[in-house]
């Protein structure tokens, strides 16, 4: 036996069509709301990262400015130390030359004294009568 299906009447078919359209509209609205939530979430994440990166840049800028100031201070101190070392070397050279001159004069005096004592020692002693 073969049963023949009775087709739905027009108003029943229109109910199915309306239900299908309602389902499609509901799905579109739901996807739309999900997309809006996702875009909002991504926007917040993007803003969060931008704020973080900006804070990092600011901190790095401050650190580099501090390093720049420190390097400048070290340069000034090093320059002053170089000048002082140069002055000390020139003072040491002056002292060395003064000491050398003094040593030469002392050596010449010692030599004169030695020469004088040799000349006295070479004279024969004559006994003096009493």
JOSULDA-V772586 format. One record per backbone hydrogen bond with DSSP energy under -1.0 kcal/mol. CO is the residue of the C=O (numbers start at 1). NH is the residue of the N-H. Records with the same first field share a line. If there is no record, write none. Layout:
BEGIN
CO: NH  NH
END
This chain:
BEGIN
9: 13
10: 14
11: 15
12: 16
13: 17
14: 18
15: 19
16: 20
17: 21
18: 22
19: 23
20: 24
21: 25
22: 26
23: 27
24: 28
25: 29
26: 30
27: 31
28: 32
29: 33
30: 34
31: 35
32: 36
33: 37
34: 38
35: 39
36: 40
37: 41
38: 42
39: 43
40: 44
41: 45
42: 46
43: 47
44: 48
45: 49
46: 50
47: 51
48: 52
49: 53
50: 54
51: 55
52: 56
53: 57
54: 58
55: 59
56: 60
57: 61
58: 62
59: 63
60: 64
61: 65
62: 66
63: 67
64: 68
65: 69
66: 70
67: 71
68: 72
69: 73
70: 74
71: 75
72: 76
73: 77
74: 78
75: 79
76: 80
77: 81
78: 82
79: 83
80: 84
81: 85
82: 86
83: 87
84: 88
85: 89
86: 90
87: 91
88: 92
89: 93
90: 94
91: 95
92: 96
93: 97
94: 98
95: 99
96: 100
97: 101
98: 102
99: 103
100: 104
101: 105
102: 106
103: 107
104: 108
105: 109
106: 110
107: 111
108: 112
109: 113
110: 114
111: 115
112: 116
113: 117
114: 118
115: 119
116: 120
117: 121
118: 122
END
